[in-house]
Amino acid sequence: MDYNHRLASSPIRLIRNDGTPLTGAKVSFELKKHEFLFGCGAGDAVAAANPRGNTHLDAMANDRLEKWLKLFNFGTVHCYWQLFEPKRGEPMTDVLMRGARLLRQKDVDVKGHPLSWHTLAPDWLLEMSEDEILRELLARIERDVTDFKGVIDIWDVINEVVIMPVFDKYDNGITRLCKKIGRFGIVEQVFRKARECNPGATLLLNDFNMSQSYEILIEGLLDKGVSIDVIGLQSHQHQGYWGREKLEEVLERFERFGLPIHFTENTFVSGELMPPEIDDLNDFVVDEWPSTPEFEDRQAENIREMYSILFAHPLVGGITQWDFSDGLWLKAPSGIIRKDGTIKPAYEMLDRLINRDWHTSVTIETNSEGIAELSGFRGEYTVSYGNLSGRFTLNNDEPRSVFLTDNA
C-alpha cells in the first residue's frame, strides 16, 4: 500500500524559551493525533459525561471510554430528532453537550448525526402541514448548529436522501416534506441553513445507497451550487465484507466528484452473517446474535484489509467504526469490544494499525542551527527534550519553528 500522501517531511527548528536554537540535542517526536479521522460512534462518551448514579454502569461507561480514547480521534454523537426532542421545544441539548464537550476536552473532533432524516423523525411533525414541517426542520437546524458551534463543527446534514421520498415503512413528516419539494429541494434548504448558522462547519451528505442514484443526486446538487464538503458513504456489512473489488469500484465512482470521502458508518459482524435475502437490514430481528472466536478473527481481518485500502486512497479523509461494543444496532456482534467490555481481535487490529503501523515516534539529533529533519504521518505532534517540550502540526513539507517551554 502507498501511504506517501499521508506523510510529510519538514525541517523543524527548535527554539528554547530564551530565543536560542536547541543545537546538537537528541529530541523525541511523537504523533499525538492523526490528521486522518479514525472515528467511532461515541455513545460511551455521552454516557460517561452523564452519570446515572449506578456504580456498576458508570464504571463500565468510564472503562469503555478509556478503551475508546486509545484508538479514536473522531467521535459521532447521535442526535436523532425523535430521541433528541421527543417533546416539541424540549431538546436534550445539555445531555449531548456534556458528552461532546468531554470528547473535545480529550482532543477528539466531534460530528453530529444527523440533522435531517426520515427515520426517527418526531411524531409531532405529523400534525403539521408540509410548509410547517419545513419551518420546524430549519428551526431545528438553526437551533442545534448554533448551540453546538465550537463544540460540534462537523455534521451529517441530511441522511439517506435517495430513499427518503419513497420510504414506506411508516408515515413520517420528513418523507412527506421530501415528496412535496423533492430530493434536491430538501437538501438545498437544509444545507443552506446549516451553512448560514456555522459558515466554518464541515457539512456532509450521507447515504447507504451506493447505486447510480446517489451519484446522480450528488451531481445535481453540485450543479445547483449546494456546498457539500464531504461525501458520506455508509458501509454496514452485516451480510459480509464487500471485498476489495467492490470497495475499489465504489471509490472509483465517487472519487470523480473530487470531494473528500468519509466512510461514515462501517460495520463487520463477528458472528453468523445476516442472510443474503434480507433487503432492509432492519427487517432482521433476532433474540440473540452471538460473537464467536472464529468469526472474531474474520472481523479483524476484514477491518485490516478495508482500513488499509481506504487509508491508501488520497480522497478518503475518515473512517467511522459504527458500533464500539456488541449488541447495539440490531443486536449484532458488530462492535470491537464484547458486551462485557473485553476487547476483540478487531480492537487489537485497529490498535496495531493506528498506534503502531501508521504511527510516528522517533528521536532525531538537531544540527548546528537547531533543525531536525522530521518525516512522519501528518497530524499533531509533541516534541520533547529533558524538561523542554512543544507541540506543533505536521501537515505539509514547509519549514517550521517550534518554541519549547520548560515543564520543570
C-alpha positions as CSV (number, residue, x, y, z in Angstrom):
1,M,0.0,0.0,0.0
2,D,1.2,3.5,-0.8
3,Y,0.8,5.9,2.1
4,N,3.1,8.6,0.9
5,H,0.2,11.1,0.7
6,R,-0.3,10.6,4.4
7,L,3.3,11.6,5.2
8,A,5.1,14.9,5.4
9,S,8.7,15.8,5.7
10,S,9.7,19.1,7.3
11,P,12.8,20.8,8.8
12,I,11.7,21.6,12.3
13,R,13.7,24.4,14.0
14,L,13.6,24.1,17.8
15,I,13.9,27.2,19.9
16,R,14.5,27.5,23.6
17,N,12.5,29.9,25.7
18,D,15.4,32.3,25.7
19,G,15.3,32.5,21.9
20,T,18.4,30.4,21.2
21,P,18.2,27.3,19.0
22,L,18.4,23.9,20.6
23,T,21.6,22.6,18.9
24,G,23.2,19.2,19.0
25,A,20.4,17.7,21.0
26,K,18.6,14.3,20.6
27,V,14.9,15.2,20.7
28,S,11.9,13.0,20.7
29,F,9.0,13.5,18.3
30,E,5.7,11.7,18.7
31,L,2.5,11.8,16.8
32,K,-0.4,12.5,19.2
33,K,-3.3,13.0,16.8
34,H,-3.6,11.8,13.2
35,E,-4.8,14.2,10.6
36,F,-6.8,11.3,9.2
37,L,-10.1,10.9,11.1
38,F,-10.2,7.5,12.8
39,G,-13.7,7.5,14.2
40,C,-16.3,5.6,16.1
41,G,-19.8,6.0,17.5
42,A,-19.3,7.9,20.8
43,G,-22.3,6.9,22.9
44,D,-19.9,5.8,25.7
45,A,-18.6,9.4,26.0
46,V,-22.2,10.7,26.3
47,A,-22.9,8.0,29.0
48,A,-19.6,8.8,30.9
49,A,-20.4,12.5,30.8
50,N,-23.9,11.9,32.2
51,P,-23.5,9.5,35.1
52,R,-26.6,7.6,36.2
53,G,-25.8,7.1,39.8
54,N,-25.4,3.4,39.3
55,T,-21.8,2.4,40.4
56,H,-21.5,-0.5,38.0
57,L,-23.0,1.2,34.9
58,D,-21.0,4.3,35.5
59,A,-17.7,2.4,36.0
60,M,-18.5,0.4,32.8
61,A,-19.0,3.6,30.8
62,N,-15.8,5.1,32.0
63,D,-13.8,1.9,31.3
64,R,-15.3,1.7,27.8
65,L,-14.5,5.4,27.2
66,E,-10.8,4.8,28.2
67,K,-10.6,2.0,25.7
68,W,-12.3,4.1,23.1
69,L,-9.9,7.0,23.5
70,K,-6.9,4.8,23.0
71,L,-7.9,4.4,19.3
72,F,-10.1,7.2,18.1
73,N,-9.7,10.9,17.4
74,F,-13.1,11.4,15.9
75,G,-16.5,10.7,17.5
76,T,-20.0,10.6,16.2
77,V,-22.7,11.6,18.7
78,H,-26.3,10.8,17.8
79,C,-28.9,13.5,17.8
80,Y,-31.8,11.6,16.1
81,W,-34.6,14.2,16.2
82,Q,-37.3,11.9,17.8
83,L,-34.9,10.9,20.6
84,F,-33.3,14.3,20.9
85,E,-36.5,16.2,21.1
86,P,-39.3,13.7,21.9
87,K,-41.5,16.6,23.2
88,R,-41.5,19.7,21.0
89,G,-39.5,22.5,22.4
90,E,-37.6,20.3,24.9
91,P,-34.4,19.1,23.2
92,M,-31.9,17.2,25.2
93,T,-29.2,19.7,24.5
94,D,-27.5,19.6,27.9
95,V,-27.1,15.8,27.8
96,L,-25.5,15.8,24.3
97,M,-23.4,18.9,25.1
98,R,-21.8,17.3,28.1
99,G,-20.8,14.3,26.0
100,A,-19.5,16.4,23.1
101,R,-17.5,18.7,25.5
102,L,-15.9,15.7,27.2
103,L,-14.7,14.5,23.8
104,R,-13.4,17.9,22.9
105,Q,-11.5,18.1,26.2
106,K,-9.8,14.8,25.2
107,D,-8.8,16.4,21.8
108,V,-11.4,14.4,19.9
109,D,-13.2,16.0,16.9
110,V,-17.0,15.5,17.1
111,K,-19.6,15.0,14.5
112,G,-23.4,15.3,15.0
113,H,-25.6,12.7,13.3
114,P,-28.0,13.6,11.7
115,L,-29.7,17.0,11.4
116,S,-32.3,15.6,9.0
117,W,-33.6,12.1,8.5
118,H,-37.0,10.5,7.8
119,T,-36.3,7.7,10.2
120,L,-36.7,8.7,13.8
121,A,-38.4,11.9,12.8
122,P,-40.6,13.1,15.7
123,D,-44.2,12.0,15.7
124,W,-45.4,15.5,16.5
125,L,-44.4,16.6,12.9
126,L,-47.4,14.5,11.7
127,E,-49.8,17.1,13.0
128,M,-48.3,19.8,10.7
129,S,-48.6,20.7,7.0
130,E,-45.5,20.3,4.8
131,D,-44.8,24.0,4.9
132,E,-44.9,23.9,8.7
133,I,-42.6,20.8,8.8
134,L,-40.1,22.7,6.7
135,R,-40.1,25.7,9.0
136,E,-39.8,23.3,12.0
137,L,-36.9,21.4,10.4
138,L,-35.0,24.6,9.5
139,A,-35.6,26.0,13.0
140,R,-34.2,22.7,14.5
141,I,-31.1,23.1,12.3
142,E,-30.6,26.7,13.3
143,R,-31.0,26.0,16.9
144,D,-28.7,23.0,17.1
145,V,-26.0,24.1,14.7
146,T,-25.8,27.4,16.6
147,D,-26.0,25.9,20.1
148,F,-23.2,23.4,19.4
149,K,-21.0,25.8,17.3
150,G,-17.4,25.4,18.5
151,V,-18.1,22.0,20.1
152,I,-19.7,20.2,17.2
153,D,-18.5,21.7,13.9
154,I,-19.0,18.6,11.7
155,W,-22.5,17.5,10.8
156,D,-24.3,14.8,8.8
157,V,-26.7,17.4,7.5
158,I,-29.1,15.0,5.9
159,N,-29.2,11.2,5.9
160,E,-30.3,8.7,3.3
161,V,-32.0,11.1,0.8
162,V,-32.1,8.6,-2.1
163,I,-34.8,6.6,-0.3
164,M,-36.4,9.5,1.5
165,P,-39.4,10.3,-0.7
166,V,-40.3,6.7,-1.3
167,F,-39.8,5.4,2.2
168,D,-43.0,3.5,3.1
169,K,-42.2,1.6,6.3
170,Y,-44.3,4.1,8.3
171,D,-45.6,7.6,7.9
172,N,-43.3,10.5,8.9
173,G,-43.1,14.2,8.4
174,I,-39.8,14.3,6.6
175,T,-40.8,11.9,3.9
176,R,-44.0,13.9,3.4
177,L,-41.9,17.1,3.0
178,C,-39.5,15.4,0.6
179,K,-42.3,14.1,-1.5
180,K,-43.6,17.7,-1.8
181,I,-40.3,19.6,-2.5
182,G,-38.2,16.8,-3.9
183,R,-34.8,15.5,-3.0
184,F,-32.9,18.5,-4.5
185,G,-35.3,20.9,-2.7
186,I,-34.9,19.5,0.8
187,V,-31.1,19.1,0.5
188,E,-30.7,22.7,-0.8
189,Q,-32.8,24.0,2.1
190,V,-31.0,22.1,4.9
191,F,-27.5,22.7,3.6
192,R,-28.2,26.4,3.1
193,K,-29.5,26.8,6.7
194,A,-26.6,24.8,8.2
195,R,-24.0,26.8,6.3
196,E,-25.7,30.1,7.3
197,C,-25.6,29.1,11.0
198,N,-21.9,27.9,11.0
199,P,-20.0,29.0,7.9
200,G,-16.9,27.2,9.0
201,A,-18.6,23.9,9.7
202,T,-17.8,20.7,7.7
203,L,-21.1,19.5,6.2
204,L,-21.7,16.0,4.9
205,L,-24.3,14.4,2.7
206,N,-24.6,10.8,3.9
207,D,-26.2,7.7,2.4
208,F,-26.2,3.9,2.3
209,N,-27.3,3.8,-1.3
210,M,-24.2,3.1,-3.4
211,S,-26.1,3.0,-6.7
212,Q,-26.0,5.4,-9.6
213,S,-29.0,7.2,-7.9
214,Y,-26.7,8.6,-5.3
215,E,-24.2,9.7,-7.9
216,I,-27.0,11.5,-9.8
217,L,-28.1,13.2,-6.6
218,I,-24.6,14.5,-5.8
219,E,-24.0,15.6,-9.4
220,G,-27.3,17.5,-9.5
221,L,-26.7,19.2,-6.1
222,L,-23.2,20.3,-7.1
223,D,-24.5,21.7,-10.3
224,K,-27.0,23.7,-8.3
225,G,-24.2,25.1,-6.1
226,V,-25.0,23.2,-2.9
227,S,-21.9,23.4,-0.7
228,I,-21.3,19.8,0.1
229,D,-17.9,19.5,1.9
230,V,-17.7,15.7,2.3
231,I,-19.5,12.7,0.6
232,G,-20.5,10.3,3.3
233,L,-20.7,6.6,2.3
234,Q,-22.2,4.0,4.7
235,S,-20.8,0.5,4.7
236,H,-22.8,-1.7,7.0
237,Q,-21.6,-5.2,6.1
238,H,-23.8,-7.4,8.2
239,Q,-24.2,-9.7,5.2
240,G,-20.5,-10.0,4.6
241,Y,-17.4,-7.9,3.6
242,W,-17.7,-6.0,0.4
243,G,-14.3,-7.2,-0.7
244,R,-11.5,-5.3,-2.4
245,E,-13.2,-5.4,-5.8
246,K,-16.4,-3.8,-4.7
247,L,-14.6,-1.3,-2.4
248,E,-12.3,-0.1,-5.2
249,E,-15.3,0.1,-7.6
250,V,-17.2,2.3,-5.2
251,L,-14.2,4.5,-4.6
252,E,-13.7,4.9,-8.4
253,R,-17.3,6.0,-8.9
254,F,-17.4,8.6,-6.1
255,E,-13.9,10.0,-6.5
256,R,-14.9,11.6,-9.7
257,F,-16.5,14.5,-7.8
258,G,-13.1,15.4,-6.3
259,L,-14.6,15.9,-2.9
260,P,-13.3,14.3,0.4
261,I,-14.9,11.0,1.2
262,H,-15.8,9.7,4.6
263,F,-16.8,6.1,5.3
264,T,-19.3,7.2,7.9
265,E,-20.8,4.0,9.2
266,N,-18.7,0.9,8.9
267,T,-19.6,-2.4,10.5
268,F,-18.4,-6.0,10.3
269,V,-20.1,-8.8,12.4
270,S,-18.1,-11.3,14.4
271,G,-20.9,-13.8,14.3
272,E,-23.0,-15.6,11.7
273,L,-23.7,-13.3,8.7
274,M,-27.2,-11.9,8.1
275,P,-29.0,-14.0,5.4
276,P,-28.4,-12.5,1.9
277,E,-32.1,-12.4,1.0
278,I,-32.7,-9.7,3.7
279,D,-33.2,-6.4,1.7
280,D,-33.6,-4.0,4.6
281,L,-31.2,-4.8,7.4
282,N,-33.7,-3.6,10.0
283,D,-36.0,-6.5,9.0
284,F,-33.6,-9.0,10.5
285,V,-35.0,-9.5,14.0
286,V,-33.3,-12.0,16.4
287,D,-33.3,-12.7,20.1
288,E,-29.6,-13.2,20.2
289,W,-26.7,-12.8,17.8
290,P,-23.6,-14.2,19.5
291,S,-19.9,-13.4,18.7
292,T,-17.7,-16.4,18.2
293,P,-13.9,-16.8,18.2
294,E,-13.8,-17.9,14.5
295,F,-15.8,-15.0,13.3
296,E,-14.0,-12.5,15.5
297,D,-10.8,-13.4,13.6
298,R,-12.7,-12.9,10.3
299,Q,-13.9,-9.5,11.5
300,A,-10.4,-8.4,12.4
301,E,-9.0,-9.4,9.0
302,N,-11.9,-7.6,7.2
303,I,-11.0,-4.5,9.2
304,R,-7.3,-4.8,8.3
305,E,-7.9,-5.0,4.6
306,M,-10.6,-2.4,4.3
307,Y,-8.9,0.2,6.5
308,S,-5.6,-0.4,4.6
309,I,-7.3,0.2,1.2
310,L,-9.1,3.3,2.4
311,F,-6.1,4.8,4.2
312,A,-4.2,4.4,0.9
313,H,-6.8,6.4,-1.0
314,P,-6.0,10.1,-1.2
315,L,-9.6,11.3,-1.1
316,V,-10.6,9.3,1.9
317,G,-10.4,11.5,5.0
318,G,-12.0,9.4,7.6
319,I,-13.5,6.0,8.6
320,T,-16.0,5.6,11.4
321,Q,-16.5,2.2,13.1
322,W,-20.2,2.5,13.8
323,D,-20.6,0.3,17.0
324,F,-17.9,0.3,19.7
325,S,-19.5,-2.6,21.6
326,D,-21.5,-5.6,20.5
327,G,-25.3,-5.7,20.7
328,L,-26.2,-2.1,19.9
329,W,-27.8,-1.9,16.5
330,L,-29.9,-4.9,15.6
331,K,-28.3,-6.8,18.5
332,A,-25.4,-7.5,16.1
333,P,-21.9,-8.5,17.2
334,S,-20.6,-5.6,15.2
335,G,-18.5,-3.9,17.9
336,I,-14.8,-4.1,18.5
337,I,-15.4,-4.9,22.2
338,R,-17.7,-7.5,23.6
339,K,-20.8,-6.8,25.7
340,D,-18.8,-7.5,28.8
341,G,-16.3,-4.8,27.8
342,T,-13.4,-7.2,26.9
343,I,-11.6,-6.3,23.7
344,K,-11.9,-8.4,20.5
345,P,-9.2,-9.1,17.8
346,A,-10.8,-6.3,15.8
347,Y,-9.8,-3.8,18.6
348,E,-6.3,-5.2,18.7
349,M,-6.1,-4.9,14.9
350,L,-7.1,-1.3,14.9
351,D,-4.7,-0.6,17.8
352,R,-1.9,-2.1,15.7
353,L,-2.8,-0.1,12.6
354,I,-3.4,3.2,14.2
355,N,-0.9,3.2,17.1
356,R,2.0,1.2,15.5
357,D,1.9,0.7,11.7
358,W,0.6,4.2,11.0
359,H,2.3,5.9,13.9
360,T,5.4,8.1,14.2
361,S,7.7,8.1,17.2
362,V,11.3,9.0,16.5
363,T,14.4,10.5,18.1
364,I,16.4,13.0,15.9
365,E,19.5,15.0,16.6
366,T,19.3,18.7,15.8
367,N,22.0,20.3,13.7
368,S,24.1,23.4,14.5
369,E,21.1,25.6,13.7
370,G,18.7,23.7,15.9
371,I,17.0,22.0,13.0
372,A,15.7,18.4,13.0
373,E,14.6,16.8,9.7
374,L,11.3,15.1,10.5
375,S,9.4,12.7,8.3
376,G,6.2,11.3,9.6
377,F,2.4,10.8,9.4
378,R,0.5,14.0,9.1
379,G,-1.0,15.2,12.3
380,E,-0.4,16.9,15.7
381,Y,3.0,16.2,17.4
382,T,4.8,16.7,20.6
383,V,8.5,17.3,20.8
384,S,10.4,16.8,24.0
385,Y,14.0,17.2,25.3
386,G,14.5,16.8,29.0
387,N,12.2,19.3,30.7
388,L,11.6,21.2,27.4
389,S,8.6,20.4,25.2
390,G,6.4,21.8,22.5
391,R,3.5,20.9,20.2
392,F,3.0,21.5,16.5
393,T,1.1,20.3,13.5
394,L,2.8,18.5,10.6
395,N,0.5,18.9,7.6
396,N,2.9,19.9,4.8
397,D,6.6,19.9,3.9
398,E,7.2,23.6,4.7
399,P,9.8,24.5,7.3
400,R,8.5,25.5,10.7
401,S,9.8,26.8,14.1
402,V,8.7,25.3,17.4
403,F,9.2,27.2,20.6
404,L,9.9,25.0,23.6
405,T,8.6,25.6,27.1
406,D,10.2,24.5,30.3
407,N,7.9,22.0,32.2
408,A,10.1,21.9,35.3
